[in-house]
Amino acid sequence: MTIDVPEAYHRALDDFGALVHRIGPEQWENPTPCVDWDVRALVNHVVGENLWAPVLLAGGTSADVGDAFDGDLLGDDPIKAFDTSAVPAIQAATGVHALGRLVHLPFGDVSGREYITELFADALIHTWDLARAIGADERLDPELVEACATWFSDAEPGYRQAAATGEHPQPHSGTDPQILLLASWGRRA
């Protein structure tokens, strides 16, 4: 990756958060490009990822947490829930030893670098999903798009095998890196 992984994650999560702050009261039930998720479910997913990050980057496991991060994590103030969850996630990801840690995921152990890269990619792609759902500017940070595309070119076969992405549509324009990246994640831009 051509950019510092924790910095890329921080920037992508900041971009997602900026959109969270723009969600109107009537937009929480808008559909998103993520199958079966409305805006509220999408933000809830990212909040869940944020809550997991400090636990997993400290060496914790899913058994340590149990079902504490299941269900509705947004409560009556979804924006506050996002903001409150993002700060410790970023702190954990930018910690001195975060990249070198062994992270225990349900499907196996990965390096902290790999886990934070996955968080970055998730935040970046979901930024586009949220922008599309609320009618905001869908243009992603080109430097982050390039970094994600570089990483995902090697990771994509594993994601496809695990059915973690949608079908790979043929993009209308093969020249725009963002359209190509989104298509590789099963998005139709």
Buried (B, 14 or more C-beta within 10 A) or exposed (E): EEBEBBBBBBBBBBBBBEBBEBBEEEBBEBBBBBEEBBBBBBBBBBBBBBBBBBBBBEEBEBEEBEEEBEEEBBEEEBBEBBBBBBEBBBBBBBBEEBBEBEBBBEEEEBBBBBBBBBBBBBBBBBBBBBBBBBEBEBEBBEEBBBBBBEBBEEBBEEBBEEEBBBEEBEBEEEEBBBBBBBBBBBBBB
